[in-house]
């Protein structure tokens, strides 16, 4: 299973006996839209910062900014396929997913007076439930799934 979301199957060049790529269902889309590796990277770096007595607001914001910038680059690299356009929608939604996870964890948002942990606690499950629906259903409806 690649990381690119599959909504249509290219029928060109399929020969008998060759396995067809299945459409991604709700759960598969969900897994592909949450950049778990990036969230893990951020949680690890955040834990290192928390254990240090030299942590500053600027340092925490810098770590967040660096991982935020790395997210679309990483998603672009792992979803890149020859002769296909980059999946910009998936890249954008995955990047937003990273921000939502950090918002739920607190991260640099803890420095803002308006932030309350309950906001992240409510936003994360609602966002997680909705994001696979953004991609809708498969595009090639007359193709028989196997």
Secondary structure, 3 states (H helix, E strand, C coil): CCCCCCCCCCCCCCCCCCCCCCCCCHHHHHHHHCCHHHHHHHHHHHHHHHHCCCCCHHHHHHHHHHHHHHHHHHHHHHHCCCCCCCCHHHHHHHHHHHHHHHHHHCHHHHHCCCCCHHHHHHHHHHHHHHHHHHCCCCCCCCCCCC
